[in-house]
Amino acid sequence: MDGEAAVLDDKGRSDFGMLKRALGRLPSPVESDVILCYGFDLLIDCGCGS
């Protein structure tokens, strides 16, 4: 599994600047308490041998 941490803006788009602020890397007058983790590249064993 691979994943990506994200903070979403008011339109539901991932915003790297907001993520850095939420992690305390940049000063921010507004604090975000929601950091999401999107999982992808999930491996599935279907038992089919391929």
C-alpha positions as CSV (number, residue, x, y, z in Angstrom):
1,M,0.0,0.0,0.0
2,D,1.1,3.5,-0.7
3,G,-0.6,6.6,0.6
4,E,-0.6,10.4,0.7
5,A,-1.4,12.8,3.5
6,A,-3.6,15.7,2.4
7,V,-5.5,18.7,3.8
8,L,-8.4,19.8,1.6
9,D,-9.4,23.3,0.8
10,D,-13.0,24.6,0.9
11,K,-13.6,23.1,-2.6
12,G,-12.3,19.6,-1.6
13,R,-9.0,19.9,-3.4
14,S,-5.7,18.8,-1.8
15,D,-3.6,21.8,-0.8
16,F,0.1,21.3,0.0
17,G,0.5,24.7,1.6
18,M,-2.4,23.9,4.0
19,L,-0.8,20.5,4.8
20,K,2.5,22.2,5.7
21,R,0.6,24.6,7.9
22,A,-1.3,21.8,9.6
23,L,2.0,20.0,10.3
24,G,3.4,23.2,11.8
25,R,5.9,23.8,9.0
26,L,4.5,27.2,8.1
27,P,2.8,29.8,10.4
28,S,-0.9,30.0,10.0
29,P,-3.7,32.1,11.5
30,V,-6.1,29.2,10.8
31,E,-5.4,25.8,12.2
32,S,-6.6,22.7,10.4
33,D,-7.2,19.7,12.6
34,V,-8.0,17.3,9.8
35,I,-5.2,15.6,7.9
36,L,-6.5,12.8,5.6
37,C,-4.6,9.8,4.3
38,Y,-5.5,8.6,0.9
39,G,-4.4,5.0,0.2
40,F,-3.6,3.8,-3.3
41,D,-1.6,1.1,-5.0
42,L,-3.3,-1.6,-2.9
43,L,-2.2,-5.1,-3.6
44,I,-4.9,-7.8,-3.7
45,D,-4.4,-11.5,-3.5
46,C,-7.3,-13.0,-5.5
47,G,-5.9,-16.5,-5.4
48,C,-5.8,-16.7,-9.1
49,G,-2.0,-17.4,-9.4
50,S,-1.2,-14.6,-11.8
